[in-house]
Amino acid sequence: MEQRLSHRVSQIAPSATISVDTKTKAMIREGKDVVNMSVGEPDFNTPDAPSLAGIKAITNGNTRYTPAAGTLELRQAIARKLMVENGLSYQPEQIVVSAGAKHTLFNVLYTVCNPDDEVIVPAPYWTSYPEQVRLVGAVPVIVSSGEDTSYKLTPAQLEAAITPRTKAIILNSPNNPTGSVYSQSELTALGEVLAKHNIYIITDEIYERLVYGVRHFSLPQLVPSLMSRTCVVNGFSKAFAMTGWRLGYVATPLDVAKAITSMQSHSSGSPSTISQVAGVVALSSFQPEMVEEFRRRRDYLVERLSKMPGVSILVPEGAFYVFPNVSALFGKTYEGRTLENAASFCEWMLEDELVSAVPGDAFGAPANIRMSYATSYEDLVKAMDRMDRFVKRIK
Ligand SMILES: Cc1ncc(COP(=O)(O)O)c(C=O)c1O
């Protein structure tokens, strides 16, 4: 056997966010008082109503396979949600439910991409997008944006990135890792470019509820002509604190939904029946207090970070991450060593000050680090005191 593993998996890097989280959790198990800001999951519990619905599904014996695309009841509830909250009209047949939005995104890419197709991935990006694109044999085309555009893709950049080989683009707003949210006019301008090019648009809207003082828009709501080639991806992990239930979905043109359904019927089969029952109830159990608390934490972090020497920060408008640029500190000295990059910054801050963050390289932005504020306010105060001490020792 020349090579044990397939070419597809051999070129994939493990998820950096999960690696940092694993190291952090190992340190916590050793008894170290680490503040974990590396993780992308709400620190809240799943609301009671969906939790109880899930328990009832088990005790009622509602534990068998469902249709591969998910139960009709859940797909109807999702179609209602898309209509009422996003102004998008979908039939339940156009919706496919999978084991989390990560699984959903993989299914969509697997279904629409051929080998060597190009998929535009604006950077900073969620760490799994380029790897998923590679896993399905396609080629990620990374288009980077910086602080000058609040880390958002511009219409000119988009136009320049589209080639005859472009098959799709992945848009993510509110964004992980930057927290940026595309405004109505920004999204419409991108939509006008996309209207001229026949490519798929995958919009990852998993953080749609977590916005602070701005509104979330879904692209086909603003440019309806794009409905026929847009795949709207969403999930239950962030808005309903249901990361472990593994439930996500996509709303797509009918032919794409049918193809994903048959592909899913042969790969994973239907998603968890118990989670689907809980999902129906979750859609009407949103807890706005969670958003208020995230906003309070964001405000606190922005205030503290903006006062730290060598750290620059934009005010994120959504999700639960801050994304400070620490590159002004690169080349300086910390404890006799030269600080070269964000990886060393995160490693040394974790080892010496017990604050865990993820280097921006994982998101295609090597000048930055990502810090999640899905952790208690008290811990954030501790983390900011420690980080302040850390950066002041970099000379
Ligand atoms: C932008 C983005 N999309 C999708 C996901 C996947 O969420 P899940 O698979 O838990 O539904 C995440 C999780 O971190 C995310 O940040």
The ligand as an ORCA input file, in Angstrom:
! r2SCAN-3c Opt
* xyz 0 1
  C     -19.839     30.413     11.436
  C     -20.204     29.064     11.938
  N     -20.910     28.257     11.137
  C     -21.266     27.026     11.528
  C     -20.921     26.539     12.775
  C     -21.338     25.139     13.125
  O     -22.257     25.034     14.120
  P     -22.950     23.656     14.487
  O     -22.346     22.576     13.656
  O     -22.707     23.462     15.952
  O     -24.405     23.834     14.181
  C     -20.182     27.341     13.644
  C     -19.749     26.829     14.965
  O     -18.806     27.256     15.551
  C     -19.827     28.638     13.212
  O     -19.116     29.456     14.007
*
